[in-house]
């Protein structure tokens, strides 16, 4: 079975290995950022690239690893999550490696309904108003 994500086609088996297949359904648009040992193709190299293409209602999934850089978030009804976004943070047996953010997420003036979950902020990482 094949799932298409932003022009990339990845087999369901590849997505099953990293737990992402459970988060994809036919009604939501997923923008995948980064690389993962079991995912051979992703849509975007950085969060900034994904945000440039994001539309209202999209879900951006940061794959495990460190994501840096300052980004502006101005898309309404947006979710930024990781493979751990739906997992219990106190449980080690269901968690993937962390998606770590080290930059600044600047929030646009007209922003509404932003959800950020499963992302680890480290160092000087922050969320700020524009």
N, C-alpha and C positions, 0 to 999 in steps of 0.2 A: 504494500500500500504506500502511496506517495502523498506527502503534504507539501503544498507550495507556500513559501514564505518570502515575500518581497522579491519575486523572480527567481529565487533559489528553490530547487526541489530536493528534499531530503527524505529518505525512507523513514517510515514510522519506526522501524527497528533501531535506527540510529538515535532517534529522539527518545525512544523508550529507555535506552541505556543511560541517559542523563536525566530522566524524569520529566523532561519538557513536554512529552506527548500528553501527559495528564492535564497540562495547562492550556493546550490548544484545542479549540473547538471551532466549528464552522461559523459561529456568529461574531467572534472577536478577531481583531487584527493584531497580530503579534509582530513586533520589530525586535529582532534578536541582535544583541551586541556582544562582540568578543569571540573567543574560541574556547572549545572544550575538547578534551581528548577523544570523546565519542561522537562529537558533532563535526562532520567534515566541511560543512558549508554554513556560513552565517551571513546575515544581510549587511551588517555594519561593523566597522572596526572600532568606532568610538560612539559614546553617548551623544556627543554633539552632532554627528552625522545622522543618527537616528532621529534626534529632535528636529532637525531640518525637514525631515520627511513625515513626521508624526502629524496625525489629524485627531480631531476630537473623538474620544472613545478608544483610542489605541492603547495597547499594552506593550511597554518596552521591557524586555527581559534581558538583564545584564547577566551574562554567563560568568562562572567563577574566574577570579583573577582581580587584578588591580586596575581600576578605571580612574584616570586622572583628567585634569583640565577643568576649566571654568565653563559652565553652560548656562544658557538662558532658557527658562521654561515658560512658555507663553501659550501653550495648548491647553484648552479647557478639557475637563473630564479625562484626564490622562492618568495612567498607572505606570509607575516604574517599579519593577520587582526583580527578584532573582529566582533561581531554582529553589531557594529556601523560603520564598515569600509566603507559602501556605503551610510551612512546617512549624512545629513547636520549637521555639528557640532553646528550650532546655533539654531537648532530646537529641542525642548524638547519633542514634542509629538510623534516622531518616534524613539526615542533613547531607547536602553536597558541600564541596568546598565553598568558601564564602565569595561573594561578589563585594569587593571593597572599593569605596569611592574616596578619593583623596583631594578633590578640588572643591569648588564652590558651585552650588546650584542657586542661581539667582531667579527669583520668582517675578514674572511679569505682572504689571498693574492689573490687568483684566483676568488674571488667573482664577479659575474656580474648579473645585472638585479634583484636586491633585492627591493621589495616593502614592506613598513611597513605602514599600515593605520588603523586608528580607535583604536590605543593603546595609553593610557595615561601613560606618564613617570613621576614618582614622586620621591622625595627624591634625592638620589645619583644616580638614574638611568641614564645610558648613552649608547651611541653607540660609539665604538672606533675601530681603526684599530688594527690588531693583533700585 
